[in-house]
Amino acid sequence: MDSASVRRAILWAAGTLLSVFAMQAAWDIALLAWLYPVLLLRSIRSFGPLAAFGVALASTAVSTTVWLALADLLSPPFLPIALVLALVHAVPYTLDRLLYRRVGRWASAVFPVAVVTVEFAVASVTPFGTIQGVLGATQAENTALIQVSSLTGVYGVSLLIAWTASAAALLWERGAADRSSRNALVAAVSAVVLVTALGGVRLVFSPLPDDTVRVAGVSASQAAWEELRPTFHEYDSLEALLAADRAEMRERFAAVNDDLLAATGREAEAGAEVVVWAESAAFTMESDRDLLVEDIARVARRHGVYVNAGMSVYTEEAPHLRNQMVLVDPAGTVLWTYDKSHPIPILEPYEPGDGRVPVADTPAGRLATVICYDGDFPGTVRQAGAAGADILLVGANTWEGIKEMHARNAVFRAVENGVSLVRQASRGRANAVDPLGRTLATVDYYTTDRQLLVADVPREGVPTVYARVGDVFAWLCAAALLALAAAAVRARYAPGPARAARGGPERSGRG
């Protein structure tokens, strides 16, 4: 192996390793998201087109497999999903390798618009949403930078990272003497600085309003859950559960349900105007569902509180389970019944809801809701922003391996749509943020004996461009990618002098 081959192998290995630490929920080191694409691009650009795809796929396969392992999802049913995600995330690197030498001064633009196009396509037409592989999502704690999401969605942050990496790799390849490469990197870095500065200005001149509403998130206590847990071992299938005696199951479910009702009453007495339960917090047979809703309504009437109750409803009709959030107002009236729009592939084999996000006008603000994994789909949550929602109530039920990932992604949905977000999670990290993504409260289910989140959130939201126009930015990136591809094809078949002016013929795969 010659020195050039050794050098690009080292670059590939280093880039792949850094991607593992940048894109995994367990580590999620935000700075590395800016660095690893530089190394991968510099390596992959030195291969021939077909080899470049193989090398890119190998890198994304490693990253995706580690992600599955750390998310406690590394099992045979998920391996095809890992392969699909690896293939998809290898596409921007492959397109960059095919196009960047043929588009002249636009060489640094190929990778960023390809990244946005792929991320948008995955979020829009697959069951994976933004759960994995979204560059911009790594920057959730950079509150100034992510303000651009109110215009572009999370994809704007992804573009800035990918553009900077692409320009840096180009300058590295061509050398500091290359003026166009210098200009490309200066433009990318300037854009990042400008966006961050404007985001900082937005934060400074958008203080929290005095008019707030207290929202409490409750989950069943550990003691109540431990009392109910043996039931799910004894009745180890939905069919067995449905065949059990109804009165007995009602009594067993009461361990958790009564605990949730008591916690709701306590928080209302302590000043909460709205209480949101975690996803699937309560349990009921379909025949007893109205009894549970009436119990919730009784607490709501007694304490004058809005209750957004998450519940698992076991049904006689296949697939025997409905995952719902039910909002009850202080008069005891049910304002919405919402079924989860995006069940997790493989893990939740039940029918999704109709996908329409409910919104209700209340004295506490204009309320909306989604459930857990729904929050990883920007298009779904944007319905709340488009409808002028002020507060998004999210019930979640995660696990150790993905708790940070879900909490992080939720921050972007708040900024994109200008809503305060209160996300109550069982077996995960609950968090509340204001419409600018500033953390108001957070609690980890695994580090406290009291699974409770309380936050005073703005009663009014903030209008955003993204909520109004949707994914126009992502569509423009897709159009730009097509334009660059067309320009590359023209350059490929242009006469010799014109081809030379655009960067010359395709070089060999040697570094």
Backbone torsions as a table, in degrees:
resi	resn	phi	psi	omega
1	MET	NA	126.9	-178.7
2	ASP	-78.0	171.4	-175.4
3	SER	-63.0	-35.2	179.1
4	ALA	-64.4	-41.4	179.6
5	SER	-66.2	-40.2	177.4
6	VAL	-63.2	-41.9	-178.2
7	ARG	-62.9	-45.7	-178.0
8	ARG	-72.8	-28.7	175.6
9	ALA	-66.5	-39.4	177.7
10	ILE	-65.5	-43.1	178.2
11	LEU	-60.5	-43.9	179.8
12	TRP	-62.5	-46.9	-178.9
13	ALA	-62.5	-42.1	179.6
14	ALA	-65.7	-43.3	178.6
15	GLY	-62.8	-41.9	179.2
16	THR	-64.4	-44.1	179.3
17	LEU	-62.2	-44.2	179.4
18	LEU	-65.6	-33.8	178.4
19	SER	-63.9	-34.7	178.0
20	VAL	-62.1	-41.8	-179.0
21	PHE	-79.5	-20.3	-178.1
22	ALA	-86.1	-35.0	-167.6
23	MET	-109.7	9.1	-178.7
24	GLN	-103.3	142.7	-178.5
25	ALA	-63.6	-27.6	-176.2
26	ALA	-71.3	-31.2	-177.0
27	TRP	-116.9	-58.0	171.5
28	ASP	52.2	56.1	179.4
29	ILE	-84.5	106.3	-168.4
30	ALA	-59.6	-38.8	-177.2
31	LEU	-61.3	-34.9	-176.8
32	LEU	-67.6	-21.9	177.4
33	ALA	-64.8	-24.4	177.3
34	TRP	-83.9	-21.8	-172.9
35	LEU	-97.1	-43.4	-171.1
36	TYR	-63.9	-35.3	178.3
37	PRO	-64.1	-28.2	177.9
38	VAL	-61.4	-47.3	-178.5
39	LEU	-66.9	-43.0	-179.4
40	LEU	-66.1	-43.0	179.2
41	LEU	-63.0	-43.4	-179.4
42	ARG	-61.9	-37.3	178.5
43	SER	-73.2	-51.0	-173.5
44	ILE	-65.7	-34.3	179.4
45	ARG	-65.9	-14.5	-179.1
46	SER	-91.0	-2.2	178.2
47	PHE	-97.1	162.2	169.2
48	GLY	-67.3	162.8	-173.9
49	PRO	-54.1	-48.3	-177.9
50	LEU	-68.5	-44.1	178.1
51	ALA	-63.3	-34.2	180.0
52	ALA	-61.5	-41.8	177.6
53	PHE	-62.7	-44.6	179.9
54	GLY	-61.6	-42.0	-180.0
55	VAL	-67.4	-42.9	177.9
56	ALA	-62.0	-42.8	179.8
57	LEU	-64.1	-40.4	178.6
58	ALA	-60.1	-41.4	-179.9
59	SER	-66.5	-48.6	-178.7
60	THR	-68.5	-29.4	177.0
61	ALA	-66.5	-41.4	177.5
62	VAL	-61.9	-48.6	-177.8
63	SER	-61.8	-44.3	-178.1
64	THR	-68.0	-39.2	179.8
65	THR	-65.7	-42.3	176.9
66	VAL	-63.8	-40.3	177.2
67	TRP	-58.2	-46.4	178.2
68	LEU	-59.9	-42.6	-178.6
69	ALA	-63.3	-46.3	-178.8
70	LEU	-69.9	-25.2	177.4
71	ALA	-86.6	6.8	-179.0
72	ASP	60.1	36.6	-178.5
73	LEU	-122.0	9.6	-176.5
74	LEU	-79.5	91.4	-179.6
75	SER	-148.3	160.3	-175.5
76	PRO	-50.9	-41.8	-178.8
77	PRO	-62.9	-25.0	-177.1
78	PHE	-92.8	-10.0	-178.1
79	LEU	-63.0	-40.0	174.8
80	PRO	-60.7	-35.9	177.0
81	ILE	-64.1	-41.7	178.7
82	ALA	-60.9	-40.4	179.8
83	LEU	-65.4	-43.7	179.8
84	VAL	-61.4	-47.2	179.9
85	LEU	-63.0	-39.3	178.0
86	ALA	-63.0	-43.4	178.3
87	LEU	-61.2	-44.7	-177.6
88	VAL	-63.8	-45.3	-176.2
89	HIS	-75.9	-11.2	173.1
90	ALA	-81.3	-16.6	-175.2
91	VAL	-61.1	-47.9	-178.9
92	PRO	-58.3	-39.3	179.0
93	TYR	-66.4	-39.0	-179.7
94	THR	-67.9	-45.1	178.4
95	LEU	-62.8	-39.6	177.6
96	ASP	-59.3	-45.1	-179.6
97	ARG	-62.6	-37.6	-177.6
98	LEU	-73.7	-31.2	-167.4
99	LEU	-109.3	-29.2	-163.3
100	TYR	-65.0	-28.7	-179.2
101	ARG	-78.7	-9.6	-174.2
102	ARG	-107.5	1.2	-175.1
103	VAL	-114.1	16.9	172.9
104	GLY	59.5	-126.6	-174.8
105	ARG	-69.0	-9.9	179.3
106	TRP	-93.3	14.9	-175.1
107	ALA	-56.7	-37.6	-177.4
108	SER	-78.2	-6.4	-177.1
109	ALA	-88.0	-19.9	-173.4
110	VAL	-61.8	-53.0	-175.5
111	PHE	-61.0	-48.7	-177.9
112	PRO	-62.6	-41.8	-179.4
113	VAL	-72.0	-28.7	175.5
114	ALA	-68.4	-40.9	177.6
115	VAL	-59.1	-49.8	-179.0
116	VAL	-62.9	-43.0	-179.0
117	THR	-60.5	-44.2	-179.4
118	VAL	-68.3	-45.3	178.6
119	GLU	-59.4	-43.3	-179.9
120	PHE	-65.4	-42.0	179.4
121	ALA	-63.2	-43.7	179.8
122	VAL	-62.8	-44.0	-178.4
123	ALA	-68.1	-27.0	-172.3
124	SER	-93.5	-34.0	-169.8
125	VAL	-124.6	4.8	178.3
126	THR	-121.7	166.3	177.4
127	PRO	-84.0	14.4	-175.1
128	PHE	-99.9	-20.2	178.4
129	GLY	56.6	-139.4	-179.9
130	THR	-106.2	26.0	-172.6
131	ILE	-66.2	-30.4	-175.2
132	GLN	-146.8	142.0	171.3
133	GLY	86.0	8.9	179.4
134	VAL	-91.5	113.2	-176.9
135	LEU	-56.7	-46.7	-175.7
136	GLY	-61.4	-30.9	-176.4
137	ALA	-64.5	-19.2	179.5
138	THR	-69.3	-14.3	-172.6
139	GLN	-102.3	23.9	-174.0
140	ALA	-58.0	-28.8	-178.6
141	GLU	-85.9	-8.1	176.1
142	ASN	-87.9	79.5	-169.4
143	THR	-60.9	-35.3	179.7
144	ALA	-67.0	-46.3	-178.3
145	LEU	-63.3	-41.1	-172.2
146	ILE	-76.5	-1.5	175.5
147	GLN	-61.7	-24.9	178.7
148	VAL	-62.5	-18.7	178.1
149	SER	-62.8	-23.4	177.9
150	SER	-68.5	-15.1	176.3
151	LEU	-103.3	-44.0	-166.6
152	THR	-114.2	-6.3	-167.5
153	GLY	76.0	179.9	-179.9
154	VAL	-57.9	-21.9	-176.1
155	TYR	-64.2	-26.4	177.9
156	GLY	-65.3	-38.0	177.2
157	VAL	-68.0	-41.4	177.4
158	SER	-58.3	-43.1	-178.9
159	LEU	-62.4	-42.4	-179.4
160	LEU	-62.5	-42.1	179.3
161	ILE	-65.2	-49.1	-176.3
162	ALA	-66.6	-36.6	179.4
163	TRP	-65.0	-45.7	178.9
164	THR	-61.3	-43.6	179.5
165	ALA	-64.0	-43.6	-178.7
166	SER	-63.6	-43.3	179.7
167	ALA	-66.8	-39.1	178.8
168	ALA	-64.7	-42.3	178.8
169	ALA	-64.9	-36.2	179.7
170	LEU	-66.3	-44.2	178.8
171	LEU	-64.9	-38.8	177.4
172	TRP	-60.1	-42.7	-177.6
173	GLU	-69.7	-44.8	-171.5
174	ARG	-91.5	-17.5	178.6
175	GLY	95.5	155.9	-175.5
176	ALA	-64.4	-19.2	-179.3
177	ALA	-76.0	-14.2	-177.4
178	ASP	-78.7	112.3	-173.5
179	ARG	-65.3	-44.0	-177.1
180	SER	-63.1	-36.8	178.4
181	SER	-68.4	-40.9	176.6
182	ARG	-60.7	-45.4	-179.4
183	ASN	-62.1	-38.5	-179.6
184	ALA	-64.3	-43.3	-179.6
185	LEU	-69.5	-40.0	177.2
186	VAL	-61.0	-41.3	179.6
187	ALA	-63.8	-43.7	-178.6
188	ALA	-65.3	-48.2	-179.7
189	VAL	-64.2	-38.6	178.4
190	SER	-62.8	-39.7	178.4
191	ALA	-63.6	-42.1	178.3
192	VAL	-62.8	-45.5	-179.7
193	VAL	-63.2	-44.2	-179.1
194	LEU	-64.0	-46.1	-179.5
195	VAL	-62.6	-42.1	179.6
196	THR	-65.9	-40.7	179.6
197	ALA	-64.5	-44.9	178.8
198	LEU	-65.2	-36.7	175.5
199	GLY	-63.4	-39.8	176.5
200	GLY	-62.6	-40.9	177.1
201	VAL	-61.6	-43.0	178.8
202	ARG	-59.9	-40.8	179.8
203	LEU	-67.2	-42.6	-177.3
204	VAL	-65.4	-40.4	-175.5
205	PHE	-96.9	16.4	175.1
206	SER	-128.2	68.5	179.9
207	PRO	-67.9	159.6	176.6
208	LEU	-62.9	132.6	179.0
209	PRO	-70.5	156.4	178.2
210	ASP	-71.9	-28.1	-177.3
211	ASP	-82.5	99.7	-178.4
212	THR	-123.4	165.1	176.6
213	VAL	-126.1	136.3	-179.7
214	ARG	-85.7	124.1	178.4
215	VAL	-119.6	133.5	177.9
216	ALA	-116.0	137.4	173.7
217	GLY	-109.2	131.1	-178.8
218	VAL	-127.3	144.8	170.4
219	SER	-126.0	161.6	177.0
220	ALA	-62.4	143.7	178.3
221	SER	-65.7	159.0	177.9
222	GLN	-59.5	-39.3	-178.6
223	ALA	-63.4	-43.3	179.9
224	ALA	-65.8	-41.3	-179.6
225	TRP	-65.8	-39.6	179.6
226	GLU	-65.5	-29.7	176.7
227	GLU	-69.5	-35.0	-178.6
228	LEU	-85.2	-29.4	-171.3
229	ARG	-49.7	-43.8	-178.3
230	PRO	-57.6	-24.9	179.3
231	THR	-60.3	-39.1	-176.7
232	PHE	-78.4	-13.6	171.1
233	HIS	-85.9	-37.5	179.4
234	GLU	-68.8	-43.6	176.9
235	TYR	-106.3	88.9	-167.4
236	ASP	-87.5	12.4	175.0
237	SER	-148.6	158.8	178.3
238	LEU	-61.9	-37.2	180.0
239	GLU	-62.5	-42.7	179.3
240	ALA	-65.4	-39.5	178.8
241	LEU	-63.1	-42.9	-178.6
242	LEU	-68.7	-25.6	-179.7
243	ALA	-83.1	-8.2	-177.4
244	ALA	-73.3	162.8	178.5
245	ASP	-64.0	129.7	-174.5
246	ARG	-63.2	-43.9	-178.3
247	ALA	-64.7	-38.8	178.8
248	GLU	-65.1	-43.2	-179.6
249	MET	-66.5	-36.4	178.1
250	ARG	-60.6	-41.3	-179.8
251	GLU	-67.8	-40.5	179.5
252	ARG	-67.0	-43.3	179.2
253	PHE	-63.9	-25.6	-177.2
254	ALA	-61.8	-24.1	179.0
255	ALA	-57.4	-42.8	179.4
256	VAL	-86.4	-45.9	-175.2
257	ASN	-60.7	-44.7	-179.9
258	ASP	-67.0	-33.9	176.9
259	ASP	-63.6	-42.2	178.6
260	LEU	-65.6	-41.9	179.4
261	LEU	-64.1	-40.8	178.9
262	ALA	-65.8	-42.1	178.5
263	ALA	-63.9	-37.8	177.9
264	THR	-62.1	-44.9	177.9
265	GLY	-61.7	-42.4	-179.7
266	ARG	-62.4	-44.4	-178.3
267	GLU	-68.5	-34.5	176.2
268	ALA	-65.2	-41.1	178.0
269	GLU	-65.5	-27.3	179.5
270	ALA	-84.1	-0.7	173.8
271	GLY	117.7	-1.2	179.4
272	ALA	-69.5	132.4	174.2
273	GLU	-92.2	-24.3	179.7
274	VAL	-134.2	136.1	174.8
275	VAL	-123.7	128.8	178.5
276	VAL	-117.8	131.8	177.3
277	TRP	-90.8	159.7	174.6
278	ALA	-68.7	165.1	174.8
279	GLU	-59.2	137.2	176.5
280	SER	52.7	34.3	-176.2
281	ALA	-69.0	-44.1	-179.5
282	ALA	-100.2	163.0	-178.1
283	PHE	-133.4	137.3	179.0
284	THR	-157.8	147.4	167.1
285	MET	-73.8	151.9	-178.9
286	GLU	-58.0	-36.6	-179.0
287	SER	-67.2	-21.4	179.7
288	ASP	-103.7	2.5	-173.7
289	ARG	-59.4	-43.2	-179.0
290	ASP	-62.6	-31.9	177.8
291	LEU	-66.5	-41.9	177.8
292	LEU	-64.6	-43.9	179.6
293	VAL	-62.4	-37.5	178.6
294	GLU	-67.6	-36.4	175.4
295	ASP	-62.0	-41.5	177.7
296	ILE	-64.2	-43.4	-179.6
297	ALA	-62.9	-35.7	179.6
298	ARG	-63.2	-43.2	178.2
299	VAL	-66.9	-40.9	179.5
300	ALA	-61.3	-42.9	179.6
301	ARG	-68.2	-42.2	-176.0
302	ARG	-63.4	-37.0	-173.4
303	HIS	-109.0	0.1	179.1
304	GLY	61.2	46.8	-173.1
305	VAL	-128.5	148.3	171.2
306	TYR	-85.2	133.6	-179.0
307	VAL	-124.3	117.8	175.3
308	ASN	-103.2	100.1	-167.7
309	ALA	-100.4	122.9	174.1
310	GLY	-87.6	136.8	-177.5
311	MET	-150.4	148.3	169.0
312	SER	-98.1	123.0	-178.8
313	VAL	-112.2	116.1	-178.9
314	TYR	-88.8	123.6	-172.1
315	THR	-115.8	152.9	176.1
316	GLU	-69.3	-31.2	-177.3
317	GLU	-83.4	133.8	178.6
318	ALA	-59.1	143.6	8.6
319	PRO	-89.1	20.9	166.9
320	HIS	74.4	11.3	179.9
321	LEU	-151.5	136.0	171.6
322	ARG	-124.9	134.8	-178.2
323	ASN	-107.7	107.6	-167.7
324	GLN	-127.6	154.1	164.4
325	MET	-119.2	129.6	-178.0
326	VAL	-122.0	120.0	178.9
327	LEU	-97.1	123.5	178.5
328	VAL	-116.5	131.6	-178.0
329	ASP	-90.1	174.4	-177.2
330	PRO	-63.6	-13.6	175.1
331	ALA	-88.2	-3.5	-178.8
332	GLY	87.5	11.0	-178.7
333	THR	-90.2	136.2	176.1
334	VAL	-79.3	118.7	-178.4
335	LEU	-91.9	-27.9	174.6
336	TRP	-157.2	153.9	167.6
337	THR	-129.4	113.2	-172.9
338	TYR	-117.3	127.6	174.7
339	ASP	-98.8	139.0	-178.2
340	LYS	-51.0	129.2	-175.9
341	SER	-81.5	-30.0	-173.5
342	HIS	-129.8	82.2	172.9
343	PRO	-61.0	145.2	179.7
344	ILE	-66.7	127.9	179.8
345	PRO	-53.7	137.4	177.4
346	ILE	74.6	-49.9	-175.6
347	LEU	-73.1	-28.3	-176.5
348	GLU	-126.8	79.6	-175.0
349	PRO	-82.5	52.4	176.1
350	TYR	-121.6	167.5	-175.8
351	GLU	-70.3	135.2	176.5
352	PRO	-74.1	162.6	173.4
353	GLY	-73.6	-171.6	-175.5
354	ASP	-78.4	-3.7	175.9
355	GLY	83.2	1.1	-179.8
356	ARG	-92.2	120.5	-178.5
357	VAL	-79.3	123.1	-177.9
358	PRO	-79.5	148.3	178.4
359	VAL	-135.1	138.0	-179.3
360	ALA	-135.6	132.1	175.1
361	ASP	-80.1	126.8	179.8
362	THR	-142.0	162.8	173.5
363	PRO	-60.7	-21.3	178.5
364	ALA	-81.6	-3.1	-175.8
365	GLY	121.7	174.4	177.0
366	ARG	-84.9	109.4	-171.5
367	LEU	-96.1	148.1	174.0
368	ALA	-143.1	165.8	180.0
369	THR	-145.8	150.7	165.1
370	VAL	-142.1	174.1	-177.3
371	ILE	-122.2	118.2	167.7
372	CYS	42.0	-103.3	-173.7
373	TYR	-60.1	-23.1	174.9
374	ASP	-54.6	-32.2	-177.5
375	GLY	-68.4	-9.0	176.6
376	ASP	-92.5	9.9	179.6
377	PHE	-121.9	97.6	-176.6
378	PRO	-55.2	-37.6	-178.6
379	GLY	-64.9	-35.0	177.4
380	THR	-68.0	-50.0	-176.3
381	VAL	-67.6	-28.1	-178.8
382	ARG	-61.0	-22.3	175.3
383	GLN	-56.5	-37.6	179.3
384	ALA	-65.4	-45.1	178.7
385	GLY	-64.0	-42.0	180.0
386	ALA	-64.6	-28.8	180.0
387	ALA	-87.6	4.1	177.3
388	GLY	77.3	27.4	179.3
389	ALA	-64.0	147.9	176.8
390	ASP	-101.1	-38.4	-175.3
391	ILE	-132.6	127.0	177.2
392	LEU	-104.2	120.3	179.4
393	LEU	-99.5	121.9	-175.5
394	VAL	-121.1	123.5	171.0
395	GLY	-95.9	130.2	-177.7
396	ALA	-133.7	153.7	176.6
397	ASN	-147.9	98.3	-172.2
398	THR	-112.8	-149.4	174.0
399	TRP	-155.8	172.1	-171.2
400	GLU	-52.1	-43.4	-172.2
401	GLY	-67.1	-23.1	-176.0
402	ILE	-123.7	6.6	-172.6
403	LYS	-60.9	-41.2	-178.1
404	GLU	-72.8	-37.7	-179.3
405	MET	-59.2	-47.2	-179.1
406	HIS	-67.2	-41.9	179.7
407	ALA	-63.3	-39.8	179.5
408	ARG	-64.2	-47.5	-178.8
409	ASN	-61.8	-34.1	-177.8
410	ALA	-62.4	-31.1	179.8
411	VAL	-59.2	-39.6	-179.8
412	PHE	-66.4	-35.5	179.6
413	ARG	-64.6	-33.1	177.9
414	ALA	-67.7	-47.6	-178.0
415	VAL	-67.4	-41.8	-179.6
416	GLU	-57.3	-38.8	-171.1
417	ASN	-108.6	0.1	177.9
418	GLY	65.3	35.6	-179.5
419	VAL	-116.8	148.0	164.9
420	SER	-73.1	143.1	-177.3
421	LEU	-125.6	126.4	174.8
422	VAL	-119.6	113.4	-173.3
423	ARG	-118.6	105.4	179.9
424	GLN	-93.8	126.7	-174.1
425	ALA	-126.1	131.6	163.8
426	SER	-89.9	145.1	179.5
427	ARG	51.5	45.3	-179.8
428	GLY	-172.4	-170.1	177.0
429	ARG	-100.1	118.5	174.5
430	ALA	-83.5	147.1	178.6
431	ASN	-152.2	150.7	175.1
432	ALA	-128.8	132.1	179.0
433	VAL	-133.3	156.7	177.8
434	ASP	-86.5	-180.0	-175.8
435	PRO	-64.0	-11.1	177.2
436	LEU	-103.1	8.7	176.5
437	GLY	83.2	10.5	178.7
438	ARG	-80.6	131.1	-176.5
439	THR	-69.9	128.6	177.7
440	LEU	-103.1	-32.2	179.2
441	ALA	-164.5	150.6	174.7
442	THR	-155.6	147.9	178.5
443	VAL	-150.7	141.0	-179.5
444	ASP	-102.2	122.1	-179.6
445	TYR	-54.1	-32.7	-172.7
446	TYR	-85.8	-8.3	-176.1
447	THR	-118.1	12.6	179.5
448	THR	-143.2	149.3	177.1
449	ASP	-85.3	-14.2	-178.0
450	ARG	-114.7	106.0	-175.1
451	GLN	-83.0	78.5	-172.5
452	LEU	-139.6	135.4	175.3
453	LEU	-125.1	130.4	177.8
454	VAL	-130.8	131.1	-180.0
455	ALA	-147.0	141.9	170.6
456	ASP	-95.3	109.2	-173.8
457	VAL	-111.6	151.6	177.9
458	PRO	-55.2	137.0	-179.4
459	ARG	-74.5	-20.7	179.9
460	GLU	-119.6	143.9	176.9
461	GLY	-85.6	-173.3	-178.9
462	VAL	-124.2	122.6	178.4
463	PRO	-61.2	140.2	177.8
464	THR	-129.7	154.6	176.7
465	VAL	-65.2	-41.4	-178.5
466	TYR	-59.6	-42.2	179.8
467	ALA	-62.0	-29.9	-177.8
468	ARG	-84.1	-44.5	-171.6
469	VAL	-105.8	-10.2	177.6
470	GLY	71.6	-140.0	-170.5
471	ASP	-92.8	39.8	177.6
472	VAL	-58.5	-41.8	-179.8
473	PHE	-59.4	-45.9	-180.0
474	ALA	-63.8	-39.9	177.6
475	TRP	-64.5	-38.0	177.7
476	LEU	-64.6	-37.9	176.4
477	CYS	-63.8	-40.7	177.5
478	ALA	-62.6	-41.2	177.9
479	ALA	-64.6	-40.2	178.3
480	ALA	-63.2	-37.9	178.1
481	LEU	-63.3	-42.7	177.4
482	LEU	-62.7	-41.4	179.2
483	ALA	-63.6	-41.3	178.4
484	LEU	-66.1	-39.1	177.8
485	ALA	-63.3	-42.0	178.2
486	ALA	-63.7	-40.5	178.5
487	ALA	-64.2	-37.5	178.9
488	ALA	-66.9	-38.1	178.0
489	VAL	-65.3	-43.2	178.2
490	ARG	-61.2	-41.5	-179.9
491	ALA	-65.2	-35.0	-178.7
492	ARG	-63.2	-35.9	-175.2
493	TYR	-108.2	12.9	177.9
494	ALA	-74.0	157.6	174.4
495	PRO	-57.2	160.6	-174.9
496	GLY	-50.0	-53.5	-177.8
497	PRO	-60.5	-41.0	-180.0
498	ALA	-65.9	-38.2	179.2
499	ARG	-64.9	-41.0	179.3
500	ALA	-63.3	-37.3	179.8
501	ALA	-65.0	-25.1	-179.3
502	ARG	-93.4	6.6	176.7
503	GLY	124.8	0.3	175.0
504	GLY	84.4	178.6	-179.7
505	PRO	-68.8	163.8	178.5
506	GLU	-57.7	129.2	178.5
507	ARG	-83.3	168.9	177.6
508	SER	-72.3	173.6	-179.0
509	GLY	-80.7	6.5	-179.3
510	ARG	-76.8	145.2	178.9
511	GLY	-74.6	NA	NA
